Structure formats: structure tokens, C-alpha cells
Amino acid sequence: MKNNYEIICGVLPEGTLRKVHDFWIENRILTEPEATIRLQNLIAVRLREEKVVSVATVKVYQFGPYGVYYFFSTSTAISERNRFIPTQENLLRITIQYLRDLPVRPKPKGVVAVLENKRISPKAAGKLGGMSYLGTAPDGNHVMYVNFDGFPLTHDATSKHN
């Protein structure tokens, strides 16, 4: 069976925003006020046959004591029976690449992502997006990261590589 996925990054059409809002509410991921607020940070969505199956939101935050900026992202996906999603249809990987190429100042050093679907293991996220495990958020969600320069997060932020 051929997968009919479509990924949209950046500015999303109004109809897609409504679908994402409904996705969050119907799957009890967010409450009404949270869903409306988070739409302002929506950066990417993956659709399968016109239905939302995963979304990514993003903000830029200062991270750590050195004033280094990171994209802070949340990734939400419904579970699908398909265990193999081709690279060109992988929302996490495409979102990271989109953010890497995004011309913003100050340029964030990488992406820190909270995986809101507890069924996505850190191992799977590592394979899907090339991310490394950072820890667990207070709500139990896994937190992953990737640096655009390839160095681990524990790398000295004052070094010449930053």
C-alpha cells in the first residue's frame, strides 16, 4: 500500500491550521485554550490522505548559562501501524532540516524537542531525526536534541566550535 503523505513547513494554510487544532482537541493532547495558543508556534505538519498525523511547533529560547539559543520544539504524532516512514516523509527529520536552513538571528545552535507521544521511544526519535537523548521532562515526556554543528550538547559552549 502506497503512503500518501504530505508535509508542509513554514506558513500553513488556514484549513490546515483548523485540522491541527482539531487534531489536538480530538486526541486529547491539548485543551482548547492551549491548542489556540500553540497554533501561533506551528512550524510543520504531516498529513496522510488529508488527515493530520503529526505536528511540530517551535520557539527560540536561550538555553544554558552561556546564552546559547536553541529552537525548542514539541512534536506530537498519532501512532500508525506503519513502522517504516521514508526519509522524505519523516516530519521530525524534515523539521530539523527546515530549522537548520531558516535565516533567523541570532542563529540557534540546534533543536531541543519534547516528544509528546510517549509511544515514541528515544531510540526511535534518534533514528528518525538523528537526535540524542537529553532526559525526561517533568510530565514524563522524552526530551531529545540535535546540534547543527554536530557536537554533543555537553560540549563546552565557550569553545572555538561555537
C-alpha positions in Angstrom: 0.0 0.0 0.0 1.4 3.4 -1.0 1.6 6.0 1.7 0.0 9.3 0.7 1.9 11.7 3.0 2.3 15.4 2.5 4.5 17.6 4.7 4.0 21.3 4.9 6.6 23.5 6.7 6.6 27.2 7.4 3.4 29.3 6.9 0.5 26.9 6.9 -2.9 27.5 5.2 -5.9 28.3 7.3 -7.6 25.0 6.6 -4.5 23.1 7.8 -4.4 25.2 11.0 -8.0 24.2 11.7 -7.2 20.5 11.1 -4.2 20.7 13.5 -6.4 22.4 16.2 -9.0 19.7 15.8 -6.3 17.0 15.9 -5.0 18.3 19.3 -8.5 18.5 20.8 -9.9 15.2 19.4 -6.8 13.3 20.5 -6.9 15.0 24.0 -3.4 16.2 23.6 -4.2 19.9 24.4 -7.2 21.8 25.9 -9.0 24.4 23.8 -7.0 27.4 25.2 -3.7 25.6 24.8 -4.4 24.5 21.2 -5.3 28.0 20.2 -2.2 29.5 21.7 0.1 26.8 20.3 -1.1 27.3 16.8 1.0 30.5 16.8 4.1 28.4 17.0 3.1 25.7 14.5 6.0 25.1 12.1 5.3 21.8 10.3 2.5 19.3 9.8 2.4 15.8 8.2 -0.8 14.8 6.6 -1.9 11.4 5.4 -4.7 11.4 2.9 -5.7 15.0 4.2 -5.7 13.9 7.9 -3.2 15.3 10.4 -0.9 12.5 11.7 1.9 14.6 13.2 2.8 18.2 14.0 5.7 20.2 15.2 5.7 23.6 17.0 8.8 25.7 17.7 10.0 28.7 19.7 13.5 30.1 20.1 14.9 30.2 23.7 18.2 30.9 25.4 19.4 27.6 26.8 22.0 27.2 29.5 24.4 29.6 31.2 26.2 30.7 28.1 23.4 32.5 26.4 23.3 30.0 23.5 20.0 29.9 21.6 18.1 26.8 20.6 14.9 26.0 18.7 12.7 24.5 21.3 10.2 22.2 19.6 7.3 19.9 20.6 6.5 17.0 18.3 3.1 15.3 18.5 2.2 12.2 16.5 -0.5 9.6 16.5 0.6 6.1 16.4 0.5 4.5 12.9 0.8 0.8 12.1 3.4 1.6 9.5 6.8 1.2 11.2 8.8 2.4 8.2 8.4 6.0 7.1 10.6 7.1 4.3 13.1 9.9 5.0 11.2 12.3 2.7 8.0 11.7 4.7 9.6 12.0 8.2 8.3 15.1 9.9 11.0 15.3 12.6 13.9 15.0 10.2 12.3 17.5 7.7 11.5 20.0 10.5 15.1 19.8 11.8 16.4 20.5 8.3 13.9 23.3 7.7 15.0 24.9 11.0 18.7 24.4 10.2 18.2 26.4 7.0 15.9 29.1 8.4 17.5 32.5 8.2 16.9 33.8 11.7 19.1 35.9 14.0 20.5 35.0 16.4 21.0 31.7 14.7 20.1 28.9 17.2 22.7 26.2 17.8 20.3 23.3 17.3 16.9 21.8 18.3 15.7 20.6 21.6 12.5 18.6 21.1 9.9 17.3 23.6 8.2 14.2 22.3 4.5 14.4 23.4 3.7 10.9 22.2 5.0 8.6 24.9 4.8 5.7 22.4 7.8 7.2 20.5 10.9 5.9 22.2 14.1 7.9 22.4 15.7 5.2 20.3 13.1 5.7 17.5 13.5 9.5 17.7 17.2 9.1 17.4 16.8 7.1 14.2 14.1 9.3 12.8 15.7 12.7 13.4 19.3 12.0 14.2 18.6 13.2 17.7 20.3 12.3 21.0 18.5 11.7 24.3 18.7 14.6 26.8 16.3 13.4 29.6 12.8 13.3 30.7 10.5 16.4 31.2 8.6 16.7 34.5 5.4 15.4 32.7 7.3 12.2 31.7 7.8 13.1 28.0 11.1 12.3 26.5 13.4 15.3 25.6 15.8 14.9 22.6 18.3 17.3 21.0 20.5 17.8 17.9 23.2 20.4 17.4 23.6 21.8 14.0 27.4 21.7 14.3 27.4 18.0 15.2 28.9 18.5 18.7 27.1 17.0 21.7 25.2 19.3 24.0 27.7 18.8 26.8 30.4 20.3 24.5 31.9 23.4 26.1 29.8 26.3 24.8 32.8 28.7 25.0 34.9 26.7 22.6 36.0 27.9 19.2 33.5 25.5 17.6 30.5 27.6 18.6 
